[in-house]
C-alpha cells in the first residue's frame, strides 16, 4: 500500500478542553490490541491549534494515577503524544516508576502536536505496552538492558504505561556529551571513556541481536535520546579529575514505533518514525520503499557508534536534504576517504577495528549492511564475544523453547503487517 498525504482534518469535540473524569480501569490488551494498527505514514498540517487540549489536565492525571496505585512526583519530559512522569508506587517497597501518558485522541488518530501543527506519526502506546511486556515480563531479556514494563491503565482521555524508572534520567546523548566535555577539559581519561563506552555499545548490540534473532522484534527508533544510562554519575578522584561509575549500564527505551514480525521476514514500509531524529535513519526509509527493519536498526547502531567515539553526529538534517557532506560520502561509498580528508581530527578517534565496524554498519545498500548478530563477531567486540558467546548461544536456544510454550498467547499478538 502506498504512502499518501491526508487532507486537512476537522477535529472532533474531543479537541475541546475536557476535565470530565471517570474511574480509571486497567486495560485488557485483548480489548485494545488492534487499535491504531495501520502502518501507513501520513503528514498533514491541521487547522486546530488547540488540539493539545484533548489531553487531560495534570490534576486529572494525578487522580487517575492515584486510583491505580501511583503518586505523581514530577514531569520528566514531554513526549509526542503526552508526557513522561516520575511517580512512586503506593506499595510496601515505595519504588519509583516512570509513567508515560498518551492522549487517546492523539493515539487513536495517529497524530502528534508540535508548534501548533499536527503531524501524523507511527507512535502507538498500546502496541508499545504489549511489546514491552512481551520482552521484559513474559520473557527474560538478555542482560537486562531494556526498560522493564510494570503496568498499563487508562482514563476517559488518556492511556498510561508504567515502566522502570532510571534514577539518573540521563540519556546516552547527554552522557556522551558530558564525557567528551570532561575529556576536552583534561578531567577524564579518554582511555577509560573508550573502555566504558565500548562495553555500553556491546550491551546495546547484544540486546538488539536478541530482539532480532530470538524475538523477531525491531525497535525502529534506536537513537541516543532513546537509550537511558543508569549509574551515569562521576566521582572526583581527589586530583581534580573524575572517574566513571563502574556500574554504568544502558537501558533501551521508547518502543513506541517498534514492531514484532511474524517470521524472519523483516520487510517493512513503516514511516513517520520520528519528528526529531528522522534524518539519522537508514536511507531506504527516506526513499519511501520497503526496507529491512533489522538493517534499519543496524544503521542506527552505526550512527550511535560514530557519535560515541567522536562526540559529534556524522551529518545533519541539512546534509540529508541537500545530499552533501558525510551523507553524500556515504552514498558514494567513500566515507573513509571523506573523514581522512575533511575530518582528520575526528578520524583519530577510531582504531582500525572500530572504523571497520562503522563502515560495515553504514552501508547504503542494506543487503550488504552488517546485521546485529553478525556484528557480535566483529573484531571490535572480540574480547566480549569470546567471553560471552557460550551464554549468548544458550540464551538463544532457551528463548526458542520458551516461545514455543507461548504459542497460544502469540496467536492474538498485533504483529506488523504491510
Rosetta blueprint (number, residue, H / E / L):
1 X L
2 X L
3 X L
4 X L
5 X L
6 X L
7 X L
8 X L
9 X L
10 X L
11 X L
12 X L
13 X H
14 X H
15 X H
16 X L
17 X L
18 X L
19 X L
20 X L
21 X L
22 X L
23 X L
24 X L
25 X E
26 X E
27 X L
28 X L
29 X H
30 X H
31 X H
32 X H
33 X L
34 X L
35 X L
36 X L
37 X L
38 X L
39 X L
40 X L
41 X L
42 X L
43 X L
44 X L
45 X L
46 X L
47 X L
48 X L
49 X L
50 X L
51 X H
52 X H
53 X H
54 X H
55 X L
56 X L
57 X L
58 X H
59 X H
60 X H
61 X H
62 X H
63 X H
64 X H
65 X H
66 X H
67 X H
68 X L
69 X L
70 X E
71 X E
72 X E
73 X E
74 X E
75 X E
76 X E
77 X E
78 X E
79 X L
80 X L
81 X L
82 X E
83 X E
84 X E
85 X E
86 X E
87 X E
88 X E
89 X E
90 X L
91 X L
92 X L
93 X L
94 X L
95 X L
96 X E
97 X E
98 X E
99 X E
100 X E
101 X E
102 X E
103 X E
104 X H
105 X H
106 X H
107 X H
108 X H
109 X L
110 X L
111 X E
112 X E
113 X E
114 X E
115 X L
116 X L
117 X E
118 X E
119 X E
120 X E
121 X L
122 X L
123 X L
124 X L
125 X H
126 X H
127 X H
128 X H
129 X H
130 X H
131 X H
132 X H
133 X H
134 X H
135 X H
136 X H
137 X L
138 X L
139 X L
140 X L
141 X L
142 X L
143 X L
144 X L
145 X L
146 X E
147 X L
148 X L
149 X E
150 X E
151 X E
152 X E
153 X E
154 X E
155 X L
156 X L
157 X L
158 X E
159 X E
160 X E
161 X E
162 X E
163 X E
164 X E
165 X L
166 X L
167 X L
168 X L
169 X L
170 X L
171 X E
172 X H
173 X H
174 X H
175 X H
176 X H
177 X H
178 X H
179 X H
180 X H
181 X H
182 X H
183 X H
184 X H
185 X L
186 X L
187 X L
188 X L
189 X L
190 X H
191 X H
192 X H
193 X H
194 X H
195 X H
196 X H
197 X H
198 X H
199 X H
200 X H
201 X H
202 X H
203 X H
204 X H
205 X H
206 X H
207 X H
208 X H
209 X H
210 X H
211 X H
212 X H
213 X H
214 X L
215 X L
216 X L
217 X E
218 X E
219 X L
220 X L
221 X L
222 X L
223 X L
224 X H
225 X H
226 X H
227 X E
228 X E
229 X E
230 X E
231 X L
232 X L
233 X L
234 X E
235 X E
236 X E
237 X L
238 X L
239 X L
240 X L
241 X L
242 X E
243 X E
244 X E
245 X L
246 X L
247 X L
248 X L
249 X E
250 X E
251 X E
252 X E
253 X L
254 X L
255 X L
256 X L
257 X L
258 X L
259 X E
260 X E
261 X L
262 X L
263 X L
264 X L
265 X L
266 X L
267 X E
268 X E
269 X L
270 X L
271 X L
272 X L
273 X L
274 X L
275 X L
276 X L
277 X L
278 X H
279 X H
280 X H
281 X L
282 X L
283 X H
284 X H
285 X H
286 X H
287 X L
288 X L
289 X L
290 X L
291 X E
292 X E
293 X H
294 X H
295 X H
296 X H
297 X H
298 X H
299 X H
300 X H
301 X H
302 X H
303 X H
304 X H
305 X H
306 X H
307 X H
308 X H
309 X H
310 X H
311 X L
312 X L
313 X L
314 X L
315 X L
316 X L
317 X H
318 X H
319 X H
320 X H
321 X H
322 X H
323 X L
324 X L
325 X H
326 X H
327 X H
328 X H
329 X H
330 X H
331 X H
332 X H
333 X L
334 X L
335 X H
336 X H
337 X H
338 X H
339 X H
340 X H
341 X H
342 X H
343 X L
344 X H
345 X H
346 X H
347 X H
348 X L
349 X L
350 X L
351 X L
352 X H
353 X H
354 X H
355 X H
356 X H
357 X H
358 X H
359 X H
360 X H
361 X H
362 X L
363 X L
364 X L
365 X L
366 X H
367 X H
368 X H
369 X L
370 X L
371 X L
372 X H
373 X H
374 X H
375 X H
376 X L
377 X L
378 X L
379 X H
380 X H
381 X H
382 X H
383 X H
384 X H
385 X H
386 X H
387 X H
388 X H
389 X H
390 X H
391 X H
392 X H
393 X H
394 X H
395 X H
396 X H
397 X H
398 X H
399 X H
400 X H
401 X H
402 X H
403 X H
404 X H
405 X H
406 X L
407 X H
408 X H
409 X H
410 X H
411 X L
412 X L
413 X L
414 X L
415 X L
416 X L
417 X L
418 X L
